[in-house]
Amino acid sequence: MSTEMEKNNYPKASKYLVNGALLTYIAGMFLMIAFCSPYWVKSYDETFSNFKNMGLWEYCFQDFQYPLYQFDHLFNGCHHVFSQEYYVIREWLLPPWLMAVQAFVTMSFLLSFGSQVIMAMQLCCWPLEFVLRYEWILSGIDLICVATTSVFMFFAIAVFGGSHVRRDWLMYPNFNYLCWSYGFACLSFFFHSFATFFIYKEARLSYERRREAKNLIMQMQPNPQHRLGWPSY
């Protein structure tokens, strides 16, 4: 009961934190869809290409034969990029630039949802004593996580957007186009960028509140010069 009264007496979360958390949540949903869905690149239906679609972790083929594989083997269906089915062509499926994109998106995923957990703690004021004491530190962590996510997502969409047409990767790149999973990744980048602005405002506000509270505590403490009888100037 006393804890509930303390929460009610404590000022509500600022609009910067609420807006930043909401934008980060929306951005996180877009990021999760892009992370899991296999439609970053898709082939045009009219081309009847053996390659159908791919995501960061999955490729789909139909009667595809890799020219440099010496055995007469056709790849069919959708499989995880690290599955046994793609073991012999994994080096071709995962060029260094694509592994860099995977790393950027994975780190963005962890940072985004990690910051969402912290912001949920701040909005709910739980645990109360911890949040009140370290609110300015938590806001700074939020800012670092979301800003870093924005940077990583920018690198991911820039590298993938510029490299998906390379001819040393998927054959006949003119038969393919960027699909909706890539679009969700772009939306995630924009929403994380907008959230960074609000969380930056919240971090500054939290730091100002901490400094004002610290100055107030120092003013309330008695001046040691008065106790010693020294004149104050």
TORKOL-4160 file (C-alpha; in steps of 0.2 Angstrom, whole numbers, padded with zeros to 4 digits, m for minus):
233
<pt num="1" X="0000" Y="0000" Z="0000"/>
<pt num="2" X="0014" Y="0012" Z="0005"/>
<pt num="3" X="0023" Y="0008" Z="m0012"/>
<pt num="4" X="0007" Y="0012" Z="m0022"/>
<pt num="5" X="0006" Y="0029" Z="m0013"/>
<pt num="6" X="0024" Y="0033" Z="m0016"/>
<pt num="7" X="0021" Y="0029" Z="m0035"/>
<pt num="8" X="0006" Y="0040" Z="m0035"/>
<pt num="9" X="0015" Y="0054" Z="m0026"/>
<pt num="10" X="0030" Y="0053" Z="m0038"/>
<pt num="11" X="0028" Y="0064" Z="m0054"/>
<pt num="12" X="0022" Y="0055" Z="m0069"/>
<pt num="13" X="0034" Y="0050" Z="m0083"/>
<pt num="14" X="0038" Y="0065" Z="m0095"/>
<pt num="15" X="0031" Y="0066" Z="m0112"/>
<pt num="16" X="0048" Y="0064" Z="m0119"/>
<pt num="17" X="0050" Y="0047" Z="m0111"/>
<pt num="18" X="0032" Y="0041" Z="m0116"/>
<pt num="19" X="0035" Y="0047" Z="m0134"/>
<pt num="20" X="0052" Y="0039" Z="m0135"/>
<pt num="21" X="0046" Y="0023" Z="m0128"/>
<pt num="22" X="0031" Y="0022" Z="m0140"/>
<pt num="23" X="0042" Y="0025" Z="m0155"/>
<pt num="24" X="0055" Y="0013" Z="m0149"/>
<pt num="25" X="0042" Y="0000" Z="m0147"/>
<pt num="26" X="0035" Y="0003" Z="m0165"/>
<pt num="27" X="0052" Y="0002" Z="m0172"/>
<pt num="28" X="0056" Y="m0014" Z="m0162"/>
<pt num="29" X="0041" Y="m0022" Z="m0170"/>
<pt num="30" X="0046" Y="m0017" Z="m0188"/>
<pt num="31" X="0064" Y="m0023" Z="m0183"/>
<pt num="32" X="0057" Y="m0040" Z="m0177"/>
<pt num="33" X="0047" Y="m0043" Z="m0193"/>
<pt num="34" X="0062" Y="m0038" Z="m0204"/>
<pt num="35" X="0074" Y="m0049" Z="m0194"/>
<pt num="36" X="0063" Y="m0065" Z="m0195"/>
<pt num="37" X="0054" Y="m0063" Z="m0212"/>
<pt num="38" X="0063" Y="m0071" Z="m0228"/>
<pt num="39" X="0058" Y="m0057" Z="m0240"/>
<pt num="40" X="0072" Y="m0045" Z="m0241"/>
<pt num="41" X="0075" Y="m0049" Z="m0260"/>
<pt num="42" X="0062" Y="m0058" Z="m0271"/>
<pt num="43" X="0062" Y="m0063" Z="m0289"/>
<pt num="44" X="0049" Y="m0056" Z="m0301"/>
<pt num="45" X="0036" Y="m0070" Z="m0305"/>
<pt num="46" X="0037" Y="m0067" Z="m0323"/>
<pt num="47" X="0055" Y="m0072" Z="m0324"/>
<pt num="48" X="0052" Y="m0090" Z="m0318"/>
<pt num="49" X="0069" Y="m0089" Z="m0309"/>
<pt num="50" X="0075" Y="m0103" Z="m0299"/>
<pt num="51" X="0079" Y="m0091" Z="m0285"/>
<pt num="52" X="0062" Y="m0086" Z="m0276"/>
<pt num="53" X="0066" Y="m0076" Z="m0261"/>
<pt num="54" X="0078" Y="m0073" Z="m0247"/>
<pt num="55" X="0080" Y="m0065" Z="m0230"/>
<pt num="56" X="0094" Y="m0063" Z="m0218"/>
<pt num="57" X="0093" Y="m0081" Z="m0212"/>
<pt num="58" X="0083" Y="m0091" Z="m0225"/>
<pt num="59" X="0084" Y="m0094" Z="m0244"/>
<pt num="60" X="0071" Y="m0101" Z="m0255"/>
<pt num="61" X="0075" Y="m0110" Z="m0272"/>
<pt num="62" X="0065" Y="m0121" Z="m0285"/>
<pt num="63" X="0075" Y="m0133" Z="m0295"/>
<pt num="64" X="0091" Y="m0123" Z="m0293"/>
<pt num="65" X="0108" Y="m0130" Z="m0298"/>
<pt num="66" X="0123" Y="m0121" Z="m0292"/>
<pt num="67" X="0135" Y="m0120" Z="m0307"/>
<pt num="68" X="0151" Y="m0122" Z="m0297"/>
<pt num="69" X="0145" Y="m0138" Z="m0288"/>
<pt num="70" X="0152" Y="m0153" Z="m0296"/>
<pt num="71" X="0137" Y="m0165" Z="m0292"/>
<pt num="72" X="0121" Y="m0165" Z="m0300"/>
<pt num="73" X="0110" Y="m0158" Z="m0285"/>
<pt num="74" X="0095" Y="m0147" Z="m0286"/>
<pt num="75" X="0090" Y="m0136" Z="m0272"/>
<pt num="76" X="0072" Y="m0135" Z="m0268"/>
<pt num="77" X="0061" Y="m0126" Z="m0254"/>
<pt num="78" X="0066" Y="m0114" Z="m0241"/>
<pt num="79" X="0079" Y="m0118" Z="m0228"/>
<pt num="80" X="0089" Y="m0109" Z="m0215"/>
<pt num="81" X="0105" Y="m0102" Z="m0221"/>
<pt num="82" X="0115" Y="m0113" Z="m0209"/>
<pt num="83" X="0105" Y="m0129" Z="m0212"/>
<pt num="84" X="0114" Y="m0145" Z="m0219"/>
<pt num="85" X="0105" Y="m0142" Z="m0236"/>
<pt num="86" X="0115" Y="m0127" Z="m0239"/>
<pt num="87" X="0131" Y="m0133" Z="m0232"/>
<pt num="88" X="0140" Y="m0134" Z="m0249"/>
<pt num="89" X="0135" Y="m0117" Z="m0255"/>
<pt num="90" X="0135" Y="m0108" Z="m0239"/>
<pt num="91" X="0151" Y="m0098" Z="m0243"/>
<pt num="92" X="0142" Y="m0091" Z="m0259"/>
<pt num="93" X="0125" Y="m0088" Z="m0250"/>
<pt num="94" X="0134" Y="m0078" Z="m0236"/>
<pt num="95" X="0147" Y="m0066" Z="m0243"/>
<pt num="96" X="0156" Y="m0055" Z="m0231"/>
<pt num="97" X="0145" Y="m0040" Z="m0234"/>
<pt num="98" X="0129" Y="m0050" Z="m0230"/>
<pt num="99" X="0137" Y="m0057" Z="m0214"/>
<pt num="100" X="0140" Y="m0038" Z="m0209"/>
<pt num="101" X="0122" Y="m0034" Z="m0212"/>
<pt num="102" X="0117" Y="m0049" Z="m0201"/>
<pt num="103" X="0128" Y="m0043" Z="m0187"/>
<pt num="104" X="0122" Y="m0025" Z="m0188"/>
<pt num="105" X="0104" Y="m0031" Z="m0188"/>
<pt num="106" X="0107" Y="m0043" Z="m0174"/>
<pt num="107" X="0115" Y="m0030" Z="m0163"/>
<pt num="108" X="0101" Y="m0018" Z="m0167"/>
<pt num="109" X="0088" Y="m0031" Z="m0161"/>
<pt num="110" X="0097" Y="m0034" Z="m0145"/>
<pt num="111" X="0100" Y="m0015" Z="m0141"/>
<pt num="112" X="0082" Y="m0010" Z="m0146"/>
<pt num="113" X="0073" Y="m0023" Z="m0135"/>
<pt num="114" X="0086" Y="m0020" Z="m0121"/>
<pt num="115" X="0082" Y="m0002" Z="m0121"/>
<pt num="116" X="0063" Y="m0006" Z="m0121"/>
<pt num="117" X="0065" Y="m0016" Z="m0105"/>
<pt num="118" X="0073" Y="m0002" Z="m0097"/>
<pt num="119" X="0060" Y="0011" Z="m0103"/>
<pt num="120" X="0046" Y="0000" Z="m0096"/>
<pt num="121" X="0055" Y="0000" Z="m0079"/>
<pt num="122" X="0055" Y="0019" Z="m0080"/>
<pt num="123" X="0037" Y="0020" Z="m0085"/>
<pt num="124" X="0031" Y="0008" Z="m0072"/>
<pt num="125" X="0043" Y="0015" Z="m0058"/>
<pt num="126" X="0048" Y="m0003" Z="m0054"/>
<pt num="127" X="0058" Y="m0006" Z="m0044"/>
<pt num="128" X="0054" Y="0011" Z="m0037"/>
<pt num="129" X="0070" Y="0015" Z="m0026"/>
<pt num="130" X="0081" Y="0009" Z="m0040"/>
<pt num="131" X="0073" Y="0019" Z="m0054"/>
<pt num="132" X="0072" Y="0035" Z="m0043"/>
<pt num="133" X="0090" Y="0034" Z="m0038"/>
<pt num="134" X="0097" Y="0030" Z="m0055"/>
<pt num="135" X="0084" Y="0038" Z="m0067"/>
<pt num="136" X="0097" Y="0049" Z="m0076"/>
<pt num="137" X="0109" Y="0034" Z="m0079"/>
<pt num="138" X="0094" Y="0023" Z="m0086"/>
<pt num="139" X="0090" Y="0037" Z="m0097"/>
<pt num="140" X="0108" Y="0039" Z="m0103"/>
<pt num="141" X="0108" Y="0020" Z="m0107"/>
<pt num="142" X="0092" Y="0022" Z="m0116"/>
<pt num="143" X="0100" Y="0035" Z="m0127"/>
<pt num="144" X="0115" Y="0026" Z="m0131"/>
<pt num="145" X="0106" Y="0010" Z="m0135"/>
<pt num="146" X="0093" Y="0018" Z="m0147"/>
<pt num="147" X="0106" Y="0030" Z="m0155"/>
<pt num="148" X="0117" Y="0015" Z="m0158"/>
<pt num="149" X="0103" Y="0005" Z="m0165"/>
<pt num="150" X="0099" Y="0019" Z="m0177"/>
<pt num="151" X="0117" Y="0019" Z="m0183"/>
<pt num="152" X="0118" Y="0001" Z="m0185"/>
<pt num="153" X="0102" Y="0000" Z="m0195"/>
<pt num="154" X="0108" Y="0014" Z="m0206"/>
<pt num="155" X="0123" Y="0004" Z="m0210"/>
<pt num="156" X="0113" Y="m0012" Z="m0213"/>
<pt num="157" X="0101" Y="m0005" Z="m0225"/>
<pt num="158" X="0114" Y="0005" Z="m0234"/>
<pt num="159" X="0126" Y="m0010" Z="m0236"/>
<pt num="160" X="0112" Y="m0022" Z="m0241"/>
<pt num="161" X="0103" Y="m0009" Z="m0253"/>
<pt num="162" X="0120" Y="m0006" Z="m0262"/>
<pt num="163" X="0126" Y="m0024" Z="m0263"/>
<pt num="164" X="0111" Y="m0034" Z="m0267"/>
<pt num="165" X="0114" Y="m0031" Z="m0285"/>
<pt num="166" X="0131" Y="m0038" Z="m0285"/>
<pt num="167" X="0134" Y="m0051" Z="m0299"/>
<pt num="168" X="0145" Y="m0062" Z="m0288"/>
<pt num="169" X="0131" Y="m0066" Z="m0277"/>
<pt num="170" X="0113" Y="m0071" Z="m0283"/>
<pt num="171" X="0114" Y="m0074" Z="m0302"/>
<pt num="172" X="0104" Y="m0063" Z="m0313"/>
<pt num="173" X="0101" Y="m0049" Z="m0301"/>
<pt num="174" X="0091" Y="m0039" Z="m0313"/>
<pt num="175" X="0077" Y="m0052" Z="m0311"/>
<pt num="176" X="0076" Y="m0048" Z="m0292"/>
<pt num="177" X="0070" Y="m0033" Z="m0282"/>
<pt num="178" X="0070" Y="m0027" Z="m0264"/>
<pt num="179" X="0055" Y="m0033" Z="m0255"/>
<pt num="180" X="0044" Y="m0028" Z="m0240"/>
<pt num="181" X="0056" Y="m0035" Z="m0227"/>
<pt num="182" X="0069" Y="m0023" Z="m0232"/>
<pt num="183" X="0055" Y="m0009" Z="m0231"/>
<pt num="184" X="0052" Y="m0014" Z="m0213"/>
<pt num="185" X="0070" Y="m0013" Z="m0209"/>
<pt num="186" X="0070" Y="0005" Z="m0217"/>
<pt num="187" X="0055" Y="0010" Z="m0207"/>
<pt num="188" X="0063" Y="0003" Z="m0191"/>
<pt num="189" X="0078" Y="0014" Z="m0194"/>
<pt num="190" X="0067" Y="0030" Z="m0196"/>
<pt num="191" X="0057" Y="0026" Z="m0181"/>
<pt num="192" X="0073" Y="0023" Z="m0170"/>
<pt num="193" X="0080" Y="0039" Z="m0177"/>
<pt num="194" X="0064" Y="0049" Z="m0171"/>
<pt num="195" X="0064" Y="0040" Z="m0155"/>
<pt num="196" X="0083" Y="0045" Z="m0152"/>
<pt num="197" X="0077" Y="0064" Z="m0152"/>
<pt num="198" X="0064" Y="0061" Z="m0138"/>
<pt num="199" X="0075" Y="0050" Z="m0128"/>
<pt num="200" X="0089" Y="0063" Z="m0129"/>
<pt num="201" X="0077" Y="0076" Z="m0122"/>
<pt num="202" X="0072" Y="0064" Z="m0108"/>
<pt num="203" X="0091" Y="0061" Z="m0104"/>
<pt num="204" X="0094" Y="0080" Z="m0103"/>
<pt num="205" X="0078" Y="0082" Z="m0092"/>
<pt num="206" X="0083" Y="0068" Z="m0080"/>
<pt num="207" X="0101" Y="0075" Z="m0078"/>
<pt num="208" X="0094" Y="0093" Z="m0075"/>
<pt num="209" X="0082" Y="0086" Z="m0061"/>
<pt num="210" X="0096" Y="0076" Z="m0053"/>
<pt num="211" X="0107" Y="0092" Z="m0053"/>
<pt num="212" X="0093" Y="0103" Z="m0046"/>
<pt num="213" X="0090" Y="0090" Z="m0032"/>
<pt num="214" X="0108" Y="0089" Z="m0028"/>
<pt num="215" X="0109" Y="0108" Z="m0026"/>
<pt num="216" X="0094" Y="0108" Z="m0015"/>
<pt num="217" X="0101" Y="0095" Z="m0004"/>
<pt num="218" X="0117" Y="0105" Z="m0002"/>
<pt num="219" X="0107" Y="0121" Z="0002"/>
<pt num="220" X="0098" Y="0112" Z="0015"/>
<pt num="221" X="0114" Y="0107" Z="0024"/>
<pt num="222" X="0120" Y="0119" Z="0038"/>
<pt num="223" X="0135" Y="0129" Z="0033"/>
<pt num="224" X="0150" Y="0123" Z="0044"/>
<pt num="225" X="0157" Y="0141" Z="0045"/>
<pt num="226" X="0142" Y="0146" Z="0055"/>
<pt num="227" X="0145" Y="0132" Z="0068"/>
<pt num="228" X="0163" Y="0138" Z="0070"/>
<pt num="229" X="0158" Y="0156" Z="0072"/>
<pt num="230" X="0167" Y="0162" Z="0056"/>
<pt num="231" X="0159" Y="0176" Z="0046"/>
<pt num="232" X="0152" Y="0171" Z="0029"/>
<pt num="233" X="0156" Y="0182" Z="0014"/>
